[in-house]
Amino acid sequence: MKKAFPDLTVPKTAVLELTSRCNHRCVFCSTPWDADSPVSDKFSCADEMSTAQWQECIDFMLGKNIYGFAFTGGEPFLRPDLFELIDYVKARSARHPEFAEDGRVCGHFDKPLELTIISNGRLINADHAARLKNKVDAVVVSLPGLKSYAELTGGGDSAEALRAISLLSQQQVPVVVSICVSTKNLPELFENISAGFLAGADQLLLNRFLPGGRGTIHQELCLSAEQIKQMLKIADEVCTAANRYGSIGTELPLCLCNEEYKMLTVGTQCSGGVEFFAVAPDGSVRPCNHSPVNLGHYSALDQAIASDYWQTFKNRDYLPEMCNKCQHMLECDGGCREAAHIVGGALNSPDPIFMS
């Protein structure tokens, strides 16, 4: 049942996709502008926002009390103004209202901004690493394989990503090694995670392959239910041995991850549209970076949030029929809703894990 008054609460983190340009051609890339899918809207990559326009966007978001930003792409280090935008964020703070007991605003307080950079690491050099020190909360570096790296990324060498992790670690910049796990690199996952930690990564972020963007035509990379369980077991084993924490970046069905993990955090509910949302290079917004639906320019954010599509995320009106009688339905979304949308044609379709 549609609610009479939509929840217009703005998520506290904005993922800013600064550019559609990239020096990789990853077969698992899910950016919606990179390939058409049956449910995808059009995105104008030619209209990439300028430095001043991104600064205006950041100020707009601060006006909405957003206090977390992630810079990604494409590859953000391809933008010559990246450090200018980093400095622009770090010179600001989010201003929040302070409420009295009667509900009236009695003052304001400033909240420091959080900033994460998401990169493939190939362009990061020693100078970049030094300039990032004390400027960012974390740099997430993609390392999708060792022997499989070139095949999965369309070129390059895993040594370049490992070098970036090492350079950042030497400067005491917090580093997260990110791995998109697929059928192609699962056999070397133990070595893959270990290499990232040995290079100096502080934490692990695992994302399973999800169809979308360029990945729409590579659904053979989707993990099965048993392979998901294997992925989790390996990740927790390596994290425990290395005394490093890890997390799963895309939600999983609870029925596949109900084990006790020592150092691995696994989410079972979608954060898209609730905890974070994405702004594409042309300034259009989506409730999740995997979303293929263009909801218009960020300046009309309230209208985008009020849309039926975004409200489906807010209200969790997207559970697949197979989950309706599950005892855990209040704490699980049945897997990734956007992957289900792209493969099955609707947000309440089964997760691709259950369609293989």
Number of C-alpha atoms within 10 A of each C-alpha: 5 10 8 6 7 15 15 16 14 19 20 18 22 25 25 24 23 28 24 21 17 15 16 17 16 18 20 26 24 22 21 25 20 18 16 17 20 12 16 17 14 12 19 13 15 10 11 18 17 15 16 10 13 19 16 13 18 20 17 15 22 20 13 18 19 24 24 21 23 23 23 23 23 25 23 25 26 17 17 10 13 16 16 13 19 18 14 14 23 16 11 16 17 19 17 17 13 12 12 10 7 7 8 10 11 11 10 11 10 12 14 14 19 19 21 20 24 22 25 27 23 22 15 19 14 15 10 16 20 16 14 22 17 13 18 20 17 22 27 25 27 23 26 31 27 20 14 17 21 17 17 22 21 13 13 15 18 23 15 17 25 24 19 26 32 22 22 29 18 16 16 16 24 22 26 23 28 27 25 20 25 26 16 19 20 23 15 14 22 18 15 24 27 17 19 26 24 13 20 22 26 22 22 27 22 23 17 22 24 30 27 30 24 20 23 23 15 16 19 14 21 22 23 16 17 10 16 20 16 15 21 20 17 16 27 23 17 23 23 16 11 16 15 16 19 24 20 20 19 21 20 23 24 19 14 16 17 11 12 10 16 13 19 23 15 21 20 21 21 23 18 23 25 21 17 21 24 25 22 29 26 23 23 20 27 27 30 23 22 24 26 27 21 19 20 17 16 20 15 12 20 14 14 22 26 17 14 12 17 25 21 18 20 23 14 15 15 20 20 18 12 11 16 12 8 12 9 14 15 11 12 20 25 32 26 25 30 28 26 25 24 25 23 18 15 16 22 23 24 25 25 23 22 13 11 11
